[in-house]
Amino acid sequence: MNIHFRDVQTGSVEARAVLEIAEGVFLNEVTILNIEGETVVEFPKKSFVGKNKRTFYIDIITFEDTDKRIVWELEIKEAYQVWRKKNKKVLVYEEK
């Protein structure tokens, strides 16, 4: 699996990832979060409003079991850490 990252640095969002899951097949908008110092992988979801005006969410990608999901998350986290070592964060502060 090829993984390409794009730096975001907005709030708890560290980066976005695009996964090439097969040759020429890409999964966009995988989000890398920093929640209380821990790296968390969030897969994309589709949202829609039902007849009762409630918002429902459906996973775009599903796994047959949690073990496969955990393996994907670990692979993405490892690739992110390698990428982050090569691409350090640059924080820009405005003077007031």
SULQUIVEN-V991935 format. One record per pair of residues at least 6 apart in sequence whose ideal C-beta (glycine too) atoms are under 7 Angstrom apart, sorted by the first residue. I is the first residue (numbers start at 0). GAP is how many residues later the second one is. Records with the same first field share a line. If there is no record, write none. Layout:
I=GAP, GAP
This chain:
0=18, 19, 20, 74
1=18
2=14, 16, 73, 76
3=13, 14
4=10, 12, 75, 78
5=9, 10
6=8, 80
7=6, 7, 8
8=80
11=21, 22, 23
12=18, 20
13=18, 19, 20
14=17, 65
15=13, 14, 15
16=13, 15, 59
17=8, 10
18=7, 8, 11
19=6
20=6
26=34
27=16
28=15
29=11, 13, 14, 46
30=11
31=7, 9, 48
32=7, 9
38=38, 41
40=32, 35, 36
42=16, 17, 18
43=16
44=12, 13, 14, 15
45=12, 14
46=8, 9, 10
47=8
48=6
49=6
62=6
